[in-house]
């Protein structure tokens, strides 16, 4: 593989203009097509085979328009100065209702002046609008158009707010200043690391091209597959981080070779043959981890996984083609525009080598101290609180948050997440007054935690009945999921009871995640370890690397639990509490984490953590191959990679921290988790824990049974090969057999 990559890098360096033009044209064409023809997005949280999905399917069978997802729009009307039933206000509301009845795709409008349509204080009313034939992917635009049609009510001094039963995770996440902040922070780190503006701009340019290409392709794929609304932001977040990091690894290697007097094209060839191989393997582990999400049984999560993987593939491709092309075009001008007072990447890494030697002299103490620190960081993860995230945690002052508060005030907290109970009957019934239906209604009302059950509706076949049920608790309250399970447990002869709606769907998602999580983790760990085995031909190293990545994940989940579940700093990351309180209450309050987020975070973090493991291990392996001294090889490997891994980690952390500023809670969650995990991984784990364990394992690090060494293909990664002029091919240390 190294020879193939070397030839590719050399060709790109010699034909830099062609490669540069091709990438720029491709990125512009893909991104331009996406902007000109934006694809629809969908956060369909359906999970095939679940009870909520069965309820959803039954809702579409003969109950009329408005009962399938997206078929109903609600407008809240609030009178701050008196009751809505006062004559002038009532006329204004009725005029608004008449205008709504004339809007396109509206088949029925329920006035607030009906049973259950107005609050007990008579100041909050609910207009229900049933739709048919509208574009379900443009429900937000449809809702805004309907809200504007209620202008007669606003003219009378009433507040009209569109209600929203979706969760913050359903909101379309648009790009914003966080990307710019992340890029600026990364540029500052690169300038300090390299000391020259030209060198610093190369990773930024390559990452921007890869992100633009990836986003453009993702946008086009949105026309043929359901694309989650979080897809773009996830691809941007991960794409920027890995794109800059991969280019940074290559650029650092190339500048070192230039400083040693290697000609430009030969330097690029060697760089891509060595560090390019490490980039391919590192990217491969990220893609494997993300691809394993397809086993989670949650289509939305699986799509998020492979969509994010597209951004990683784009980052790898630009790193091994576009970056060599830029290096070939610039030649020695890569070191132009030096920044005064900054020395840049000329450091020998003696400080990191000294740390490695210090660890090698006291491995047991370092191992014990690192373990204690990491255990303390991971301990809060036991308090991780999973659950639906409702609009009670939305941005203060936003329309969805205002509607949520009005609904909770006027109709109870459960009205923001109604349950749709659909029962399949053993035989055809005459209508809603049938004894079987009456018995079902009584059973549902008797369930602990049910606040209200609407009048039953029987479908046209007479074989299914629908009950809109309001729980006592908010959608984010864990007790609401218990209500869902209790209703499903109703046992009546011949009647199958199903529960649908947002809360029920997310409850099923949480149950499916809990069921499939062990499988996903096992597949990710085993496949990543196998890839490392192919790269280093050392089973102990492969298994140890997988374990170390799991350790860094513990710290990430501990941070998430501390900030969101325990609430120590949720306000500091921009979350708004569900109700007003004291100053401390606005800073520290518990926030649930969506059930699918930990598994997605696991896949992303496991892959990203492997990046630094690959680059460190390749350096240690090459040093061990030169002199055979394990402790010295650990110190040499840490010394040669410490500076560049630290710079790469700082860039990743800066990018991820910048995304915490997003108003979306899911993005904040990923920003916190990713930033903490990368920081811990690049410092405590790569600086102390990994070197200590490698010193203690000694020759066993590179042990490989003879039979295994014979059957493994030669795909070794030589990220830091010898740089003498005779070595056209990378050298590989012989496997240690230990008599096996």
Long-range contacts (C-beta under 8 A, 24 or more apart in sequence): 1-277, 1-280, 1-715, 2-273, 2-274, 2-277, 2-716, 2-717, 2-718, 2-729, 2-730, 3-273, 3-729, 5-272, 5-273, 5-276, 5-277, 5-280, 5-320, 6-269, 6-270, 6-272, 6-273, 6-276, 7-269, 8-272, 8-276, 8-320, 8-321, 8-324, 9-268, 9-269, 9-271, 9-272, 9-273, 9-276, 9-320, 9-324, 10-265, 10-266, 10-268, 10-269, 10-272, 10-324, 12-268, 12-272, 12-320, 12-321, 12-322, 12-324, 12-325, 12-328, 13-264, 13-265, 13-268, 13-269, 13-324, 13-325, 13-327, 13-328, 14-265, 14-328, 15-325, 15-328, 16-324, 16-325, 16-326, 16-328, 16-329, 17-325, 17-329, 18-325, 19-321, 19-322, 19-324, 19-325, 20-322, 20-325, 20-326, 20-329, 23-209, 23-213, 23-318, 23-321, 23-322, 23-325, 24-209, 26-213, 27-209, 27-212, 27-213, 27-216, 28-212, 29-216, 30-212, 30-213, 30-215, 30-216, 30-217, 30-219, 30-220, 31-212, 31-213, 31-215, 31-216, 31-219, 32-216, 33-216, 33-219, 33-220, 34-215, 34-216, 34-218, 34-219, 34-220, 37-223, 38-219, 39-219, 39-220, 39-221, 39-222, 39-223, 39-227, 40-135, 40-137, 40-138, 40-222, 40-223, 40-227, 41-137, 41-172, 41-222, 41-227, 41-228, 41-229, 41-231, 42-136, 42-137, 42-226, 42-227, 42-228, 42-229, 43-166, 43-169, 43-170, 43-228, 43-229, 43-230, 43-300, 44-226, 44-299, 44-300, 45-300, 45-502, 45-505, 45-506, 45-509, 46-299, 46-505, 47-297, 47-298, 47-299, 47-505, 47-508, 47-509, 47-512, 48-299, 50-505, 50-508, 50-512, 51-488, 51-498, 51-499, 51-500, 51-504, 51-508, 52-498, 52-499, 52-500, 52-501, 52-504, 52-505, 52-507, 52-508, 53-500, 53-505, 53-508, 54-422, 54-498, 54-500, 55-420, 55-421, 55-422, 55-498, 55-499, 55-500, 55-501, 55-504, 56-500, 56-505, 58-422, 58-424, 58-459, 58-464, 58-466, 58-498, 58-500, 59-420, 59-422, 59-466, 59-500, 61-459, 61-461, 61-464, 62-459, 62-460, 62-461, 62-464, 63-457, 63-459, 63-464, 63-466, 64-130, 65-107, 65-108, 65-130, 65-131, 65-132, 66-107, 66-108, 66-128, 66-130, 66-131, 66-132, 67-420, 67-457, 67-466, 69-136, 70-131, 70-136, 70-139, 71-130, 71-131, 71-132, 72-128, 72-129, 72-130, 72-131, 73-129, 73-131, 73-139, 73-142, 73-143, 73-146, 73-162, 74-126, 74-127, 74-128, 74-129, 74-162, 74-163, 74-165, 75-100, 75-126, 75-127, 75-129, 75-146, 75-147, 75-150, 75-160, 75-161, 75-162, 75-163, 76-124, 76-125, 76-126, 76-127, 76-159, 76-160, 76-161, 76-162, 76-163, 76-403, 76-406, 76-407, 76-410, 77-112, 77-124, 77-125, 77-126, 77-127, 77-150, 77-153, 77-158, 77-159, 77-160, 78-123, 78-124, 78-125, 78-158, 78-159, 78-160, 78-161, 78-406, 79-123, 79-124, 79-157, 79-158, 79-159, 80-123, 80-157, 80-159, 81-157, 82-123, 83-121, 83-122, 83-123, 84-112, 84-113, 84-118, 84-122, 84-123, 84-124, 84-125, 84-158, 85-113, 85-118, 85-122, 88-156, 89-156, 89-157, 89-158, 91-156, 92-152, 92-153, 92-155, 92-156, 92-158, 93-125, 93-127, 93-152, 93-153, 93-156, 93-158, 95-152, 95-153, 96-127, 96-149, 96-150, 96-151, 96-152, 96-153, 96-160, 97-127, 99-149, 99-150, 99-151, 99-152, 100-127, 100-129, 100-146, 100-149, 100-150, 103-145, 103-146, 103-149, 104-134, 105-131, 105-132, 105-133, 105-134, 105-142, 106-130, 106-131, 106-146, 107-131, 107-132, 116-452, 116-454, 118-410, 119-409, 119-410, 119-411, 120-410, 121-410, 123-410, 124-406, 124-409, 124-410, 124-411, 126-163, 126-407, 126-410, 126-411, 140-172, 161-399, 161-402, 161-403, 161-406, 162-399, 162-403, 163-403, 163-404, 163-406, 163-407, 164-391, 164-399, 164-400, 164-403, 164-404, 165-416, 165-417, 165-418, 165-501, 165-502, 166-391, 166-502, 167-388, 167-389, 167-390, 167-391, 167-475, 167-502, 167-506, 167-594, 168-389, 168-390, 168-391, 168-393, 168-394, 168-400, 168-664, 168-665, 168-666, 169-230, 169-389, 169-594, 169-664, 169-665, 169-666, 170-229, 171-229, 171-400, 171-664, 172-229, 173-229, 173-230, 173-232, 173-233, 173-662, 173-664, 173-666, 173-667, 175-232, 175-233, 175-236, 176-662, 177-661, 178-658, 178-659, 178-661, 178-662, 179-236, 179-240, 179-658, 181-658, 181-661, 182-240, 182-654, 182-655, 182-656, 182-658, 182-659, 183-208, 183-240, 183-655, 185-651, 185-654, 185-655, 185-657, 185-658, 186-240, 186-244, 186-651, 186-654, 186-655, 189-647, 189-650, 189-651, 189-654, 190-244, 190-248, 190-647, 190-651, 191-339, 191-342, 192-342, 192-344, 192-647, 193-248, 193-252, 193-344, 193-345, 193-643, 193-644, 193-647, 194-251, 194-255, 194-344, 194-345, 195-338, 195-339, 195-342, 195-343, 195-344, 195-345, 195-346, 196-334, 196-335, 196-336, 196-337, 196-338, 196-339, 196-344, 197-336, 197-337, 197-339, 198-330, 198-333, 198-334, 198-335, 198-336, 198-337, 199-251, 199-255, 199-334, 199-335, 199-344, 199-345, 202-247, 202-251, 202-323, 202-326, 202-327, 202-330, 202-334, 203-243, 203-244, 203-245, 203-247, 203-248, 203-251, 203-323, 204-244, 205-326, 206-243, 206-244, 206-247, 206-318, 206-319, 206-322, 206-323, 206-326, 207-239, 207-240, 207-243, 207-244, 207-247, 207-315, 207-318, 208-243, 209-318, 209-322, 210-239, 210-243, 210-311, 210-314, 210-315, 210-317, 210-318, 210-319, 210-322, 211-235, 211-236, 211-239, 211-240, 211-243, 211-311, 211-314, 213-314, 213-318, 214-239, 214-310, 214-311, 214-313, 214-314, 214-315, 215-239, 215-311, 217-310, 217-314, 218-307, 218-310, 218-311, 221-307, 225-303, 226-299, 226-303, 227-303, 227-307, 228-300, 228-303, 228-304, 228-307, 230-304, 230-664, 230-666, 230-667, 231-303, 231-304, 231-307, 231-308, 233-659, 233-662, 233-664, 233-667, 234-304, 234-307, 234-308, 234-311, 234-670, 235-307, 235-308, 235-310, 235-311, 236-311, 237-655, 237-656, 237-659, 237-667, 237-670, 237-671, 237-674, 238-286, 238-308, 238-311, 238-312, 238-604, 238-608, 239-311, 239-312, 239-314, 239-315, 240-655, 241-608, 241-651, 241-652, 241-655, 241-656, 241-674, 242-283, 242-286, 242-311, 242-312, 242-315, 242-608, 242-611, 243-311, 243-314, 243-315, 243-318, 243-319, 244-648, 244-651, 244-655, 245-611, 245-648, 245-651, 245-652, 246-279, 246-282, 246-283, 246-315, 246-316, 246-319, 246-323, 247-318, 247-319, 247-323, 248-644, 248-647, 248-648, 248-651, 249-275, 249-278, 249-279, 249-615, 249-644, 249-648, 250-275, 250-276, 250-279, 250-319, 250-320, 250-323, 250-324, 250-327, 251-323, 251-327, 251-334, 252-345, 252-643, 252-644, 252-647, 253-720, 254-327, 254-334, 255-334, 255-335, 255-345, 256-345, 257-723, 258-332, 258-334, 258-335, 259-346, 260-723, 262-723, 264-327, 264-328, 264-331, 264-332, 265-328, 267-327, 268-324, 268-327, 268-328, 270-721, 270-723, 271-324, 271-327, 272-320, 272-324, 273-718, 273-721, 273-730, 274-718, 274-719, 274-720, 274-721, 274-730, 275-615, 275-719, 275-720, 276-319, 276-320, 277-717, 277-718, 277-719, 278-614, 278-615, 278-618, 278-717, 278-719, 279-316, 279-319, 279-320, 280-316, 280-320, 281-531, 281-532, 281-535, 281-614, 281-717, 282-610, 282-611, 282-614, 282-615, 283-312, 283-313, 283-315, 283-316, 284-531, 285-528, 285-531, 285-532, 285-606, 285-607, 285-610, 285-611, 285-614, 286-312, 286-604, 286-607, 286-608, 286-610, 286-611, 287-312, 287-313, 287-607, 288-524, 288-527, 288-528, 288-531, 288-607, 289-524, 289-528, 289-602, 289-603, 289-604, 289-606, 289-607, 289-610, 290-603, 290-604, 290-607, 292-520, 292-523, 292-524, 292-527, 292-603, 293-520, 293-599, 293-600, 293-603, 295-516, 295-519, 295-520, 295-523, 296-512, 296-513, 296-516, 296-517, 296-520, 296-596, 296-599, 297-512, 297-515, 297-516, 298-509, 298-512, 298-513, 298-516, 298-596, 300-596, 301-596, 301-599, 301-600, 304-600, 305-600, 305-603, 308-604, 312-607, 345-643, 345-644, 347-643, 348-639, 349-639, 349-640, 349-641, 349-642, 349-643, 350-639, 351-639, 351-642, 352-638, 352-639, 352-640, 352-641, 352-642, 352-643, 352-687, 353-635, 353-636, 353-638, 353-639, 353-640, 353-642, 354-635, 354-639, 355-638, 355-642, 355-687, 355-691, 356-634, 356-635, 356-636, 356-637, 356-638, 356-639, 356-642, 356-691, 357-635, 359-634, 359-635, 359-638, 359-688, 359-691, 359-692, 359-695, 360-631, 360-632, 360-634, 360-635, 360-691, 360-695, 363-691, 363-692, 363-693, 363-695, 363-696, 364-692, 364-696, 366-688, 366-689, 366-691, 366-692, 367-689, 367-692, 367-693, 367-696, 369-688, 370-684, 370-685, 370-688, 370-689, 370-692, 371-689, 373-684, 374-551, 374-554, 374-555, 374-680, 374-684, 374-685, 374-689, 377-554, 377-555, 377-558, 377-559, 377-680, 378-551, 378-554, 378-555, 378-557, 378-558, 379-558, 380-558, 380-559, 380-561, 380-562, 380-565, 380-566, 381-554, 381-557, 381-558, 381-560, 381-561, 382-561, 383-561, 383-565, 383-566, 384-557, 384-560, 384-561, 384-565, 384-593, 384-598, 385-561, 385-564, 385-565, 385-590, 385-592, 385-593, 386-510, 386-592, 386-593, 386-594, 386-595, 386-598, 387-476, 387-477, 387-478, 387-481, 387-506, 387-510, 387-592, 387-593, 387-594, 387-595, 388-417, 388-475, 388-476, 388-480, 388-502, 388-503, 388-506, 388-507, 388-592, 388-594, 389-476, 389-591, 389-592, 389-593, 389-594, 389-665, 389-666, 390-416, 390-417, 390-474, 390-475, 390-476, 391-416, 392-416, 392-474, 392-476, 392-578, 392-579, 393-476, 393-575, 393-576, 393-577, 393-578, 393-591, 393-665, 394-576, 395-576, 395-663, 396-576, 401-576, 408-474, 411-470, 412-451, 412-452, 412-470, 412-472, 413-472, 413-473, 413-474, 413-477, 414-451, 414-452, 414-470, 414-471, 414-472, 414-473, 414-474, 414-480, 415-470, 416-474, 416-475, 417-471, 417-474, 417-475, 417-480, 417-501, 417-502, 417-503, 418-468, 418-469, 418-470, 418-471, 418-501, 419-468, 419-469, 419-470, 419-471, 419-483, 419-484, 419-487, 419-499, 419-500, 419-501, 419-503, 419-504, 420-466, 420-467, 420-468, 420-469, 420-499, 420-500, 420-501, 420-504, 421-453, 421-466, 421-467, 421-468, 421-469, 421-487, 421-497, 421-498, 421-499, 422-464, 422-465, 422-466, 422-467, 422-497, 422-498, 422-499, 422-500, 423-464, 423-465, 423-467, 423-495, 423-496, 423-497, 423-498, 424-463, 424-464, 424-495, 424-496, 424-498, 425-462, 425-463, 425-464, 425-465, 425-494, 425-495, 426-493, 426-494, 426-495, 427-463, 427-494, 428-461, 428-462, 428-463, 429-458, 429-462, 429-463, 429-465, 430-462, 431-458, 431-462, 432-456, 432-457, 432-458, 432-465, 434-458, 436-492, 436-495, 437-465, 439-492, 440-465, 440-467, 440-490, 440-492, 440-495, 440-497, 441-467, 443-490, 443-492, 444-469, 444-487, 444-490, 447-483, 447-486, 447-487, 447-490, 448-483, 448-486, 449-473, 449-479, 449-480, 449-482, 449-483, 449-486, 450-483, 450-487, 471-503, 474-578, 475-502, 475-503, 476-578, 476-592, 481-507, 481-510, 506-594, 506-595, 509-595, 509-596, 510-595, 513-595, 513-596, 513-598, 513-599, 514-595, 516-599, 517-598, 517-599, 520-599, 520-602, 520-603, 521-602, 524-602, 524-603, 524-606, 525-550, 525-606, 528-606, 528-607, 528-610, 532-610, 532-613, 532-614, 532-617, 533-712, 534-712, 534-713, 534-715, 535-614, 535-618, 535-715, 535-716, 535-717, 536-617, 536-618, 536-621, 536-702, 536-716, 536-717, 537-704, 537-708, 537-709, 537-712, 537-716, 537-735, 538-621, 538-701, 538-702, 538-703, 538-704, 538-735, 539-703, 539-704, 539-705, 539-708, 540-697, 540-700, 540-701, 540-702, 540-703, 541-617, 541-701, 541-702, 544-690, 544-693, 544-694, 544-697, 544-701, 545-610, 545-613, 545-617, 548-609, 548-613, 548-685, 548-689, 548-690, 548-693, 549-605, 549-606, 549-609, 549-610, 549-613, 549-681, 550-606, 551-685, 551-689, 552-605, 552-609, 552-677, 552-680, 552-681, 552-685, 553-602, 553-605, 553-606, 553-609, 553-677, 555-676, 555-677, 555-680, 556-601, 556-605, 556-673, 556-674, 556-676, 556-677, 556-680, 557-598, 557-601, 557-673, 559-672, 559-673, 559-676, 559-677, 560-593, 560-598, 560-601, 560-669, 560-672, 560-673, 563-672, 564-590, 564-591, 564-592, 564-593, 564-669, 564-672, 565-590, 565-591, 565-592, 565-593, 566-590, 567-591, 573-660, 573-668, 573-671, 573-672, 574-660, 574-661, 574-663, 574-668, 575-665, 575-668, 591-665, 593-669, 594-666, 594-669, 597-666, 597-669, 597-670, 600-670, 601-669, 601-670, 601-673, 601-674, 604-670, 604-674, 605-673, 605-674, 605-677, 608-652, 608-674, 608-677, 608-678, 609-677, 609-678, 609-681, 609-685, 611-648, 612-645, 612-648, 612-649, 612-681, 612-682, 612-686, 613-686, 613-690, 614-717, 614-719, 615-641, 615-644, 615-645, 615-719, 616-641, 616-645, 616-686, 616-690, 618-717, 618-718, 618-719, 618-720, 619-719, 619-720, 620-694, 620-701, 621-702, 621-718, 621-733, 622-718, 622-719, 622-720, 622-721, 622-722, 622-731, 622-733, 623-720, 624-701, 624-702, 624-733, 625-731, 625-732, 625-733, 625-734, 626-722, 630-694, 630-695, 630-698, 630-699, 630-701, 631-695, 634-691, 634-694, 634-695, 635-691, 637-720, 638-686, 638-687, 638-691, 640-720, 641-720, 642-687, 645-682, 645-686, 646-682, 648-682, 649-678, 649-679, 649-681, 649-682, 649-683, 652-678, 653-678, 653-679, 699-736, 699-738, 700-736, 700-738, 701-736, 702-733, 702-735, 702-736, 703-735, 703-736, 703-737, 703-738, 703-740, 704-735, 704-736, 704-737, 705-737, 705-740, 706-735, 706-737, 706-740, 709-735, 709-737
